[in-house]
Amino acid sequence: MPIWVDADACPVPIREILCRAATHWRVQTTFIANHVIKLPPSPHIKARQVMQGFDVADNEIMDQLNAGDLVITQDIPLAAEAIEKGADVFNPRGQAFTKENIRQRLAMRNFMEEMRNAGQVTGGQAPFSQTDRKQFANKLDRWLQRNH
């Protein structure tokens, strides 16, 4: 089961965890971004650079994705599409997007976007922490044990 990474906004520590896991588990892991991404040499790790543009990387992931694959993304609409196609999805903080929670996540995303557009919300997510790294690594390890 391949892993597809929406790499444009993937934190470097998560990229490193994914690369170590790809090599250890011998699982094909592809990082898709609209800029060059430095990755270690491995037959199990690939980078695919796509053109700049709205949803270009997302569309590339969806074109390649099969049911049962894993997608790593912070992009909630991409997560919703991937779930619809039968993929497992979680974000770089190790939080799963599922059939049960994706509608609520989409609704909250849309609400927050409306609030930002109206000038009502400032700020964003909390800084990426060591706890986030550990939670992601644990989630990835459980997924690999279950699916490899």
Solvent accessible surface area in square Angstrom, and as a share of the most:
residue,aa,sasa,rsa
1,M,112,0.50
2,P,40,0.25
3,I,0,0.00
4,W,20,0.07
5,V,0,0.00
6,D,20,0.10
7,A,3,0.02
8,D,56,0.29
9,A,67,0.52
10,C,9,0.05
11,P,31,0.20
12,V,79,0.46
13,P,28,0.18
14,I,0,0.00
15,R,41,0.15
16,E,87,0.39
17,I,22,0.11
18,L,0,0.00
19,C,8,0.05
20,R,153,0.56
21,A,14,0.11
22,A,0,0.00
23,T,73,0.42
24,H,137,0.61
25,W,59,0.21
26,R,175,0.64
27,V,6,0.03
28,Q,60,0.27
29,T,0,0.00
30,T,3,0.02
31,F,1,0.00
32,I,0,0.00
33,A,1,0.01
34,N,35,0.18
35,H,76,0.34
36,V,121,0.70
37,I,16,0.08
38,K,179,0.76
39,L,37,0.18
40,P,67,0.42
41,P,138,0.87
42,S,25,0.16
43,P,113,0.71
44,H,40,0.18
45,I,14,0.07
46,K,106,0.45
47,A,58,0.45
48,R,79,0.29
49,Q,109,0.48
50,V,21,0.12
51,M,155,0.69
52,Q,132,0.59
53,G,44,0.42
54,F,188,0.78
55,D,55,0.29
56,V,46,0.27
57,A,8,0.06
58,D,14,0.07
59,N,83,0.43
60,E,39,0.18
61,I,0,0.00
62,M,26,0.12
63,D,106,0.55
64,Q,70,0.31
65,L,2,0.01
66,N,96,0.49
67,A,71,0.55
68,G,20,0.19
69,D,3,0.02
70,L,0,0.00
71,V,0,0.00
72,I,1,0.00
73,T,1,0.01
74,Q,77,0.34
75,D,44,0.23
76,I,29,0.15
77,P,49,0.31
78,L,2,0.01
79,A,0,0.00
80,A,22,0.17
81,E,89,0.40
82,A,0,0.00
83,I,13,0.06
84,E,152,0.68
85,K,85,0.36
86,G,37,0.35
87,A,8,0.07
88,D,55,0.29
89,V,4,0.02
90,F,4,0.02
91,N,7,0.04
92,P,4,0.02
93,R,37,0.13
94,G,5,0.04
95,Q,74,0.33
96,A,30,0.23
97,F,7,0.03
98,T,47,0.27
99,K,152,0.65
100,E,152,0.68
101,N,40,0.21
102,I,15,0.07
103,R,204,0.74
104,Q,130,0.58
105,R,66,0.24
106,L,46,0.23
107,A,61,0.47
108,M,107,0.48
109,R,81,0.29
110,N,67,0.34
111,F,105,0.44
112,M,59,0.27
113,E,67,0.30
114,E,115,0.51
115,M,52,0.23
116,R,113,0.41
117,N,121,0.62
118,A,69,0.54
119,G,62,0.60
120,Q,123,0.55
121,V,38,0.22
122,T,130,0.75
123,G,70,0.67
124,G,75,0.72
125,Q,125,0.55
126,A,69,0.54
127,P,118,0.74
128,F,56,0.23
129,S,45,0.29
130,Q,125,0.56
131,T,97,0.56
132,D,18,0.09
133,R,87,0.32
134,K,131,0.55
135,Q,77,0.34
136,F,0,0.00
137,A,34,0.27
138,N,60,0.31
139,K,50,0.21
140,L,3,0.01
141,D,57,0.29
142,R,128,0.47
143,W,6,0.02
144,L,1,0.01
145,Q,111,0.50
146,R,165,0.60
147,N,44,0.23
148,H,120,0.53
